[in-house]
Amino acid sequence: MTATATRAADLIEQENRFGAHNYHPLDVVCTKGEGVWLTDVEGRRYMDFLAAYSAVNQGHNHPRIAEAMIAQVRTLALTSRAFRNDQFPPLLEKLCRLTGFDKALLMNSGAEAVETAIKAMRKWAYDKKGIEYGKAEIVVADGNFHGRTTTIVGFSTDPDSTSRFGPFTPGFRIVPYGDLQAVEAAIGPNTAALFMEPIQGEGGVVIPPAGFLKGLRALADKHEILLVLDEIQSGLGRTGKLFAFEHEGIRPDGVTIGKALSGGFYPVSAFLANDAVMDVFTPGIHGSTYGGNPLACAVARAALEVLVDEKLVERTAELGAHLKARLGSMKTDKVKEIRCIGLWAGVELRPEAGGARKFCYALKERGMLCKDTHVNTIRLAPPLVITKEQVDWAVDQLEAVLQG
């Protein structure tokens, strides 16, 4: 073995020895990122087709975001919300003006944004709708992925997520994803909200039937309940719109965002909502020491500016159509279904193909990194700065391994 190869093996052994085994990553040890490229400790470059689950939509180590982070870390990183800082207000205005929501509540991880949304939905139900305290229910979908906290995994249908972590928080009704009749049947006098992903990313880029989001909006209006959407993976350009809900011309009452909100530099998330929802929060009932810290705000502002100034949403719409066409023209008998919207695709393989993971390893050997999910699906989600030529190269690699 070479010295660098030994270093990679040593690092993997070190991780396995001292780290909890709560992930099963591909055996590539990355040390540098730039644009769509990752470099490992052996000096080999790979095209990244996962983009840290859409966290690096702006590309790895975007210089403009890096400069904003370095400048801010040299002046002020954290005050807590006990004091005000000069970076927080400008980010709030930028978020609200860009997205059209009245208010933003800043947190750190995506799961924290979801927990914030759950609190908002429940408190709105008690304060505004008059549901008896402790009885509020939220309608959610099977196959969902909203995070890893005990409350969130309690309404997951993934056995890995729920693995012996109970008892779970009550108050959730799970319905089949994409089934409007089932959603309406689950709505009762104690229903506070409908809470779903407009596209289920972790589920394998599962796209609901046309009209599903419009139907959710209509049901929410009919029953005077909230519609809140989780756009932590699907939002900020991934689908060729700023938000996935824009594809059906609707607006939810609230939305959770994260991941690409910082361009992959720092954990930043937010719950965005209209005044009627956000006004349920009063001083002292919810917060986070790091939420809205100056460093996070400077990074997020730069990340949003890159998204807009480089027209990454428009670029994704154009390249997404090309990616969909290229994937659909692949010559292979191993594919059961291809689901693609923007620069986001789930390539679901037939069971007899033997699972998606081995193909992810075959792609790694060809210089392309992506990840399997739910045994038989390969997820594709490159940084939005990718070029048409790079998309073509990647699909060529995928077709080659699926023909093998």
C-alpha positions in Angstrom: 0.0 0.0 0.0 1.1 3.6 -0.7 1.6 6.0 2.2 -1.6 7.9 1.3 -3.6 4.7 0.9 -2.3 3.6 4.3 -3.4 7.0 5.7 -6.9 6.4 4.3 -7.1 3.0 5.8 -5.8 4.3 9.1 -8.4 7.1 9.2 -11.2 4.7 8.5 -9.9 2.3 11.3 -9.6 5.3 13.6 -13.2 6.4 12.9 -14.5 2.9 13.4 -12.6 2.5 16.6 -13.5 5.8 18.3 -16.7 6.8 16.6 -20.3 5.6 17.1 -21.4 3.4 14.3 -24.5 5.4 13.4 -23.5 5.9 9.7 -22.4 3.5 7.0 -20.5 5.8 4.6 -18.7 4.8 1.4 -15.0 4.2 2.0 -13.7 7.5 0.5 -11.9 9.9 2.9 -12.3 13.4 1.6 -9.9 16.2 2.4 -10.8 19.0 -0.1 -13.8 20.3 -2.0 -14.1 22.8 -4.8 -17.2 23.4 -6.9 -18.6 19.9 -8.0 -15.4 18.2 -7.0 -14.2 16.4 -3.9 -10.6 15.2 -3.4 -9.6 12.3 -1.1 -6.5 11.9 0.9 -5.0 9.8 -1.9 -5.2 12.8 -4.2 -8.0 11.3 -6.4 -10.8 13.7 -7.5 -14.5 12.7 -7.6 -17.5 14.5 -9.0 -19.9 14.9 -6.1 -23.4 13.8 -7.0 -24.9 14.0 -3.5 -24.0 17.6 -2.5 -24.2 16.8 1.2 -27.9 16.0 0.8 -28.4 19.4 -1.0 -26.4 21.4 1.6 -23.8 22.5 -0.9 -26.1 23.6 -3.7 -23.7 26.5 -4.3 -20.8 24.1 -4.7 -18.1 23.1 -2.3 -16.0 25.9 -0.7 -17.7 28.7 -2.7 -15.1 31.6 -2.5 -17.7 34.3 -1.9 -19.3 32.4 1.1 -15.9 31.5 2.4 -14.8 35.2 2.4 -17.9 36.2 4.2 -17.3 33.6 6.8 -13.7 34.4 7.3 -14.4 38.2 7.6 -17.1 37.6 10.2 -15.2 35.1 12.3 -12.5 37.7 12.7 -14.9 40.2 14.2 -17.8 38.5 16.1 -19.0 34.9 16.1 -21.5 34.6 18.9 -23.4 36.8 21.4 -26.4 34.5 22.1 -29.8 36.1 21.6 -29.4 37.7 25.0 -27.9 40.7 23.1 -28.5 41.9 19.6 -26.0 41.7 16.7 -25.6 43.6 13.5 -25.8 40.6 11.2 -29.1 39.2 12.3 -31.6 41.9 11.1 -30.2 42.0 7.5 -30.5 38.3 7.1 -34.1 38.3 8.4 -35.1 40.9 5.8 -33.2 39.1 3.0 -35.0 35.8 3.8 -38.4 37.4 4.0 -38.1 39.5 0.9 -36.7 36.6 -1.1 -39.3 34.0 0.0 -42.3 36.2 0.6 -43.0 35.1 4.2 -43.6 37.6 6.9 -41.2 36.4 9.6 -38.2 34.0 10.0 -37.1 32.2 13.1 -33.5 31.1 12.9 -32.2 27.8 14.3 -29.2 25.6 13.5 -30.0 22.1 12.3 -32.8 21.0 10.0 -34.3 19.0 12.8 -34.4 22.1 15.0 -36.3 23.9 12.3 -38.8 21.0 12.2 -39.2 21.0 16.0 -39.8 24.8 15.8 -42.5 24.2 13.2 -44.2 21.5 15.3 -44.3 23.9 18.3 -45.8 26.6 16.1 -48.4 24.3 14.6 -49.5 23.1 18.0 -49.5 26.5 19.7 -51.4 28.0 16.8 -54.0 25.3 17.2 -54.5 26.2 20.9 -54.2 30.0 20.7 -55.9 30.7 17.4 -58.1 27.7 16.5 -59.3 26.9 20.1 -58.4 23.2 20.1 -58.4 21.8 23.7 -54.9 21.9 25.1 -53.0 18.6 24.7 -55.3 17.3 21.9 -53.7 18.9 18.8 -53.0 16.5 15.9 -50.7 17.0 12.9 -51.3 14.9 9.7 -48.0 13.6 8.2 -47.1 11.2 5.4 -45.6 7.7 5.5 -42.1 7.4 4.0 -41.2 10.8 5.4 -37.9 12.0 6.7 -37.9 15.2 8.8 -34.9 14.6 11.1 -33.7 12.5 14.0 -35.0 13.9 17.3 -37.2 11.6 19.4 -40.4 13.6 18.5 -39.6 13.6 14.8 -38.7 9.9 14.5 -41.9 9.1 16.4 -43.9 9.8 13.3 -41.5 8.1 10.9 -42.4 4.8 9.2 -38.7 3.9 8.6 -37.8 1.1 11.0 -34.2 2.3 11.2 -35.3 5.7 12.4 -37.7 4.4 15.0 -35.4 1.6 16.1 -36.2 1.0 19.8 -36.3 4.8 20.7 -39.8 4.9 22.1 -42.1 5.8 23.8 -42.9 8.4 21.2 -44.7 11.7 21.3 -48.4 11.3 20.4 -50.4 13.7 18.3 -49.5 12.6 14.7 -51.7 10.9 12.2 -49.8 9.1 9.4 -51.3 8.8 5.9 -50.1 7.4 2.6 -48.0 10.0 0.8 -49.7 11.5 -2.2 -53.2 10.3 -1.2 -55.5 13.2 -0.8 -58.5 11.1 0.2 -56.5 9.6 3.0 -55.4 13.1 4.1 -59.0 14.3 4.3 -60.1 11.2 6.1 -57.4 11.8 8.7 -58.6 15.4 9.4 -60.7 15.8 12.5 -61.8 18.4 15.0 -58.4 18.4 16.7 -56.3 18.7 13.5 -53.9 21.6 13.7 -52.0 21.2 10.5 -50.8 19.2 7.5 -47.1 18.8 7.6 -45.3 17.1 4.7 -42.3 17.2 2.3 -43.4 18.4 -1.2 -40.9 15.8 -2.5 -39.6 13.0 -0.3 -35.8 13.3 -0.7 -34.5 10.7 1.7 -37.3 8.4 0.5 -35.6 8.3 -2.9 -36.8 11.5 -4.5 -40.4 10.5 -4.4 -42.6 13.0 -6.3 -46.3 13.0 -5.4 -49.0 12.9 -8.1 -49.7 16.2 -9.9 -52.2 18.3 -8.0 -51.3 16.8 -4.6 -49.9 20.1 -3.2 -52.8 22.0 -4.6 -55.1 19.5 -2.9 -53.3 19.9 0.4 -53.7 23.7 0.2 -57.4 23.3 -0.6 -58.0 20.9 2.3 -56.2 23.2 4.7 -58.3 26.1 3.6 -61.5 24.0 3.8 -60.9 22.8 7.3 -59.2 26.0 8.5 -56.0 24.3 9.4 -52.3 25.1 8.6 -50.3 23.7 5.7 -46.6 23.6 6.6 -44.0 22.1 4.2 -40.5 20.8 4.9 -38.2 22.1 2.2 -34.9 21.5 3.9 -33.7 19.4 1.0 -36.1 20.4 -1.8 -35.8 24.2 -1.2 -33.4 26.9 -2.3 -33.2 25.8 -5.9 -32.8 22.0 -5.9 -35.9 21.4 -8.1 -35.5 24.3 -10.5 -37.7 26.6 -8.4 -36.8 28.5 -5.2 -39.2 26.2 -3.4 -40.7 22.9 -4.7 -44.2 24.1 -3.8 -43.9 26.8 -6.5 -44.3 24.0 -9.2 -48.0 23.9 -8.3 -48.5 27.6 -7.7 -49.4 27.4 -4.0 -48.1 28.9 -0.8 -48.0 27.1 2.5 -48.6 28.9 5.8 -45.0 28.0 6.9 -41.9 26.2 5.6 -38.7 24.8 7.1 -35.4 25.4 5.3 -31.8 24.5 6.1 -28.9 22.8 4.4 -28.2 25.1 1.4 -29.1 28.1 3.5 -25.4 28.2 4.5 -23.9 26.7 1.3 -22.5 23.9 3.4 -20.3 26.1 5.6 -22.2 26.1 8.9 -25.4 24.7 10.4 -28.1 27.3 9.7 -31.8 26.6 9.5 -35.0 28.5 9.7 -38.8 28.3 10.1 -40.5 30.8 7.8 -44.1 31.7 8.3 -46.8 34.4 8.0 -47.5 36.7 10.9 -50.6 34.7 12.0 -48.5 31.7 12.6 -45.2 33.2 13.8 -47.0 35.5 16.3 -47.6 32.5 18.6 -44.0 32.9 19.7 -43.4 35.2 22.6 -40.2 36.0 24.5 -38.8 33.1 26.5 -40.9 30.2 25.1 -38.5 29.1 22.3 -34.9 29.7 21.3 -31.3 28.6 20.7 -28.0 29.9 22.0 -26.5 29.6 18.5 -29.7 30.4 16.5 -29.2 33.6 14.6 -25.6 34.1 15.7 -23.5 36.6 13.7 -21.3 34.1 12.0 -24.4 32.0 10.8 -26.1 35.1 9.6 -23.1 36.4 7.6 -22.7 33.0 6.0 -26.4 32.6 5.2 -26.6 36.1 3.6 -23.7 35.3 1.3 -25.1 31.9 0.4 -28.5 33.4 -0.6 -26.7 36.1 -2.6 -24.8 33.5 -4.5 -28.0 31.6 -5.2 -29.6 34.7 -6.7 -26.7 36.4 -8.3 -25.4 33.3 -10.1 -29.0 32.4 -11.1 -28.6 28.9 -9.8 -32.4 28.3 -9.6 -32.8 29.2 -13.3 -29.7 27.1 -14.2 -31.1 24.1 -12.3 -34.4 24.3 -14.2 -32.5 24.2 -17.5 -30.0 21.5 -16.6 -32.6 19.5 -14.8 -34.6 19.0 -18.0 -31.4 17.8 -19.7 -30.6 15.5 -16.8 -34.1 14.0 -16.9 -33.8 13.4 -20.7 -30.4 11.8 -20.4 -31.4 9.5 -17.6 -34.5 8.5 -19.5 -32.4 7.5 -22.5 -30.1 5.2 -20.7 -29.8 1.7 -22.1 -30.1 -0.7 -19.2 -32.5 -3.4 -18.0 -31.7 -2.8 -14.3 -33.9 0.3 -13.8 -37.4 0.0 -12.5 -38.2 3.8 -12.4 -36.6 7.2 -12.7 -37.9 10.1 -10.7 -36.4 13.4 -11.6 -37.1 17.1 -10.9 -34.5 19.8 -11.3 -31.1 18.5 -10.5 -32.5 15.8 -8.2 -33.2 12.2 -9.2 -33.9 8.9 -7.7 -32.9 5.9 -10.0 -34.8 3.0 -8.6 -33.4 -0.4 -9.6 -35.2 -3.6 -10.0 -34.7 -5.9 -7.0 -32.9 -8.5 -9.1 -30.2 -5.9 -9.8 -28.8 -6.7 -6.3 -29.2 -3.4 -4.5 -28.0 0.1 -5.2 -24.9 0.2 -2.9 -22.7 -1.9 -5.1 -23.4 0.4 -8.0 -22.4 3.4 -5.8 -19.1 1.7 -5.2 -18.7 1.0 -8.9 -19.3 4.7 -9.6 -16.8 5.7 -6.9 -14.2 3.7 -8.9 -15.1 5.8 -11.9 -14.7 9.1 -10.0 -18.3 9.8 -9.2 -19.8 9.9 -5.7 -23.5 9.3 -4.9 -25.4 7.4 -2.2 -27.9 4.6 -2.1 -31.2 4.8 -0.1 -33.9 2.3 0.7 -31.8 -0.6 -0.7 -32.6 -0.2 -4.4 -32.4 3.5 -5.1 -29.4 5.6 -6.2 -29.9 9.3 -5.3 -28.4 11.9 -7.7 -28.1 15.5 -6.4 -25.1 17.4 -7.7 -24.2 21.0 -6.7 -26.2 23.4 -8.8 -23.0 24.9 -10.2 -22.5 21.8 -12.4 -22.2 22.2 -16.2 -24.0 20.4 -18.9 -20.9 18.6 -19.9 -20.4 17.4 -16.4 -24.0 16.2 -16.3 -23.4 14.2 -19.5 -20.2 12.7 -18.1 -21.9 11.6 -14.9 -24.8 10.0 -16.8 -22.3 8.2 -19.0 -20.7 6.7 -15.9 -24.0 5.7 -14.4 -25.1 4.0 -17.7 -21.8 2.2 -17.9 -22.1 0.6 -14.4 -25.7 -0.3 -14.9 -24.8 -2.1 -18.1 -22.1 -4.1 -16.3 
